Amino acid sequence: MTARTRWGVLGILVVGALIGVAGVAATTEMVHWSSTNKFCTESCHSMQWVGKAYQKGLHAKTRVGVTAGCADCHIPYESQHADPWQYVQLMVYKAKSGAKDVYHEAKGTIDTEQKWLQEREQLSTHVKTWMASNNSLTCRGCHDLAKMSNPDKPGAAEMHAPLVNAEGVVCVECHTNAGHTYESAKSASTSTTASR
């Protein structure tokens, strides 16, 4: 191999590495940007009503100053320090979910508050089914039931103890307003828990 060929190969490897690093950085930035509450509630016209309900929910304003955002609750592994395989799963989930959301946004499935209210119960059922299938993975990303301790509610740890190793747990069955609080007269006639 001539010196010129070696320098050519080295140049190609360096350029390839730089493109790879730039691609990973851009992808990571896009993943973080598309997981923000601002993106979820403002980029999607249909999510503005969910965004308003989120602002009234327990996760938007906690007494200890920790805030759980849309992605923490609705994207698997977003609320955890994901290992590389989980990060790949997160990316695949976001791609599928994003494609579905773009389709329904374009179709106008819930582009008015009235349509959204009509679909809320079905959307809530979908979220609960998803949570049952992954054992409330997103809730457990922040809440460790085995370490639960609440001085205001001393019985909480004992009450949650059987759920530590249980399967198919759907936290929002009991914690109906954890993510969203619906207070309008229109929403009172539908189920108290809904999200997308």
C-alpha positions in Angstrom: 0.0 0.0 0.0 1.4 3.3 -1.0 1.7 6.3 1.3 -0.9 8.1 -0.7 -3.4 5.2 -0.4 -2.8 5.1 3.4 -3.5 8.8 3.7 -6.6 8.4 1.6 -7.9 5.6 3.7 -7.1 7.5 6.9 -8.9 10.6 5.5 -12.0 8.5 4.7 -12.0 7.0 8.2 -11.6 10.4 9.8 -14.4 11.9 7.7 -16.6 8.9 8.4 -16.0 9.2 12.2 -16.8 12.9 12.1 -20.0 12.3 10.2 -20.9 9.5 12.7 -20.3 11.7 15.7 -22.3 14.5 14.1 -25.1 12.1 13.3 -25.2 10.7 16.9 -25.2 14.3 18.3 -27.9 15.5 16.0 -30.1 12.4 16.8 -29.6 12.8 20.5 -30.5 16.5 20.4 -33.6 15.7 18.3 -34.7 13.0 20.8 -34.3 15.4 23.7 -36.1 18.3 21.9 -39.0 16.0 20.8 -39.4 14.9 24.5 -39.9 18.4 25.9 -43.4 19.5 27.2 -43.1 22.5 24.8 -42.8 20.2 21.8 -45.6 17.9 23.0 -48.1 20.6 23.8 -47.3 23.3 21.2 -46.1 21.4 18.2 -49.1 19.2 18.1 -52.3 21.3 17.9 -54.3 18.3 19.2 -52.4 18.2 22.4 -53.2 21.7 23.6 -56.1 20.5 25.7 -54.0 17.7 27.3 -51.3 20.3 28.0 -53.7 22.5 29.9 -54.9 19.5 31.9 -51.2 18.5 32.6 -50.6 22.0 34.0 -53.3 21.2 36.6 -52.0 17.7 37.4 -49.8 16.5 40.2 -46.7 16.0 38.1 -46.5 19.5 36.7 -46.2 21.1 40.1 -44.9 18.9 42.8 -44.3 20.0 46.4 -40.7 18.9 46.2 -39.9 20.7 43.0 -39.5 17.7 40.8 -41.5 17.8 37.6 -42.3 14.8 35.4 -42.9 15.8 31.8 -45.0 14.3 29.0 -42.2 12.0 27.8 -41.3 10.8 31.3 -44.8 9.2 31.5 -45.5 8.3 27.9 -42.2 7.2 26.5 -40.6 4.0 27.9 -37.1 4.5 29.4 -37.3 8.3 29.1 -37.6 8.6 32.9 -34.7 6.2 33.5 -31.0 6.1 32.8 -31.4 3.8 29.9 -28.8 1.3 28.9 -27.9 1.2 25.1 -30.5 -1.5 24.3 -33.2 0.4 26.2 -32.2 3.6 24.3 -32.7 1.8 21.0 -36.2 0.7 22.2 -36.9 4.3 23.2 -35.9 5.4 19.7 -38.1 2.8 18.0 -41.0 3.6 20.3 -40.6 7.4 19.6 -40.5 6.7 15.8 -43.6 4.6 15.8 -45.5 6.9 18.2 -44.4 10.0 16.3 -45.5 8.5 12.9 -48.9 7.7 14.4 -49.3 11.1 15.9 -48.4 12.9 12.7 -51.0 10.7 10.9 -53.7 11.5 13.4 -52.7 15.2 13.5 -53.0 15.4 9.6 -56.3 13.4 9.7 -57.7 15.7 12.4 -58.7 12.9 14.7 -58.8 15.1 17.8 -58.2 18.5 16.3 -61.0 20.2 18.2 -61.7 20.0 21.9 -65.1 18.4 21.3 -63.5 15.6 19.2 -60.8 15.2 21.9 -63.4 14.9 24.7 -65.2 12.2 22.7 -62.0 10.2 22.2 -60.7 10.7 25.8 -62.1 7.5 27.2 -60.7 5.4 24.3 -57.3 7.2 24.6 -57.3 6.5 28.4 -58.1 2.8 27.8 -55.2 2.6 25.3 -52.8 4.1 27.8 -54.0 1.8 30.6 -53.6 -1.2 28.4 -50.1 -0.1 27.4 -49.2 0.4 31.1 -50.5 -3.0 32.0 -48.4 -4.5 29.3 -45.2 -3.0 30.6 -46.0 -3.0 34.3 -46.2 0.8 34.6 -42.6 1.0 33.4 -42.7 4.8 33.1 -44.1 5.3 36.6 -41.5 3.0 38.0 -38.8 5.0 36.3 -39.3 7.7 38.9 -41.1 5.9 41.8 -39.4 3.0 43.5 -42.1 1.2 45.5 -39.5 -0.8 47.5 -38.1 2.5 48.9 -41.4 4.3 49.4 -41.6 6.5 52.5 -44.1 9.3 53.0 -44.3 10.9 56.5 -47.7 12.5 55.6 -49.1 9.0 54.6 -47.3 6.4 56.8 -49.5 3.6 55.4 -48.5 4.3 51.8 -45.4 2.0 51.8 -47.3 -0.9 53.4 -50.2 -0.4 50.9 -47.8 -0.4 47.9 -45.6 -3.3 49.2 -47.6 -6.1 47.4 -47.1 -4.2 44.1 -43.3 -4.1 44.3 -43.0 -7.5 42.4 -46.5 -7.6 41.0 -47.0 -7.8 37.2 -49.6 -5.9 35.1 -49.8 -3.0 37.5 -51.6 0.1 36.2 -50.7 2.9 38.6 -53.2 5.4 37.0 -56.1 3.1 38.0 -55.7 4.5 41.6 -53.7 7.7 40.8 -56.2 9.1 38.4 -55.0 12.7 38.4 -51.2 12.0 38.6 -50.6 13.3 35.1 -53.6 15.2 34.1 -56.4 17.0 36.1 -59.6 17.6 34.1 -61.8 20.2 35.8 -64.0 21.7 33.1 -67.7 21.0 33.0 -67.3 19.3 29.6 -64.8 16.9 30.9 -66.7 16.0 34.0 -68.9 13.7 32.0 -66.1 11.6 30.8 -63.6 9.4 32.6 -61.2 11.2 35.0 -58.0 9.7 33.5 -57.0 10.2 30.0 -53.8 10.8 28.0 -52.2 9.9 24.8 
